[in-house]
Amino acid sequence: MSASTFQDSRCRFRAFVMWLVGCGLVWLFTPAPAQPAQQDGRPRRVRPPVSSVQPDASPRPAAPAEPALEQRARNLPLAQELLALTKLPTICERKMLSVLLKEIRTTPEMRGYTDIIRDFFQQHVSASLMSEEMARYLVENFSERELLQLKAIVGTSAGQKMFSSLENLPEAERLNDADYLQLFDEEETRQHQVFSRLPAFQKFSDCIPTLIDLGGEVTKKRLDAHLPDLMDDLMRRMQERPPLN
């Protein structure tokens, strides 16, 4: 392969990778059924962050209030436990690797080098790092009581089904969709009906796209930082073994 040909391939591949992860993994979501436009004409977005020191229901006495930083630090392990139970970071990791590798196999100049690319993504696309970022978001937006409620929900049979795959995640637009509700048997449907009335569950369902966005941002930064190493490995391999025609 000539230097100019490899440089072209390198540029195309870099652009391809950055495009694939640059939107924060929103592309991983199964599109929700079309919904009527909101009055302001803007798409639904996740609610802005809510401080974890705000009350769940009635106002608390102003003193002695515990520092918000200490409160979040105490809730961080609980948020990590919740994410581990939902398997949300792992679901994102597996889905992204699957889609990336599928796309790479259809890129002619990359055929024959899939092993290098797969190893690179497995090293740098990390569910644990996604989980850290997602957990920080949760402790800034959910109280300890809300996190405990969500943990209990995930432990039910309906909750387990909702977090069995990316397509089953209880994203807000899916909750009342007839096709989505077919996932559940009679008892699980009753559980789902109870969950859907809980403010904590509604808030969590609404923020799932943002959690996946955060995982995508972590991934994009890591891939961007380490992409030169991948390109060096590819250059060595391409010099040793030309790409398949």
Phi, psi and omega in degrees: 000131180287162181299319181292323178294317179295320180298320176297316179297318180300314180295318180296318182292318178300314179298321180298313182295314182295324176295320186293325182253354188292339181268016176069029176070012176301329181295346178284340185287137168291126183302136177282157177303149182300137181243152176301144181295144176287163185299325181277357175079001182263150177293152178294134175234164181292145178301149178296156182306141177245130184298139181291350180266358175288150183290154176282326183222277182266154181298146176261160176301145183293336182220150356272107180283137180279140181305137183300324182297317179293322179298314180295320180297322179291327183276346184300313178300325178294318178296321178296320178298317179299314180295323178295322179290320179287338184062020183301313178298320180292321177301315179296316181300310183295317181295318182294316178300319180298313181292317180301312182293324178297317179292321181297321181295340179266003179264107190307316185289349180262353180298136182095350182238015184300327182297319178297315183292319179298314179299321180298312181293322179295331179283324190250344174268098193245121176297327181294320178290322174300317182298320179300315182291318178297319182295321178298321177296316183298316183289342176275347186240345184232141175283168177300319179299317179294319178297321178293321176299314181295321178298320178294321179298316182296336180281352179275167180294322177295318179298320178297321178294321182295335183245029179275340180198166179301321183291339182263356182303139185281059176294144193306321184289345183269341196301328181253011180282134184298318179297321179295318183293342177292349176296334193253143172279187188299313180293319179294328176295320176297317177301314181301320180296321177293313182300318187295344178269351182278127178304323181296319180291319178300316181294320180293318178299321182290333186263000180303316177302323179292321178299318179290324174303316181297318176300322178293322179294319177300314181297314181301316181296318181291318179295319181295320182291327187254001182300324176303324178296319178297316181296324176295318178296319179295321179297316178298316181294319181294328176289327179281324185219109180301154179295155179289143178274000000 
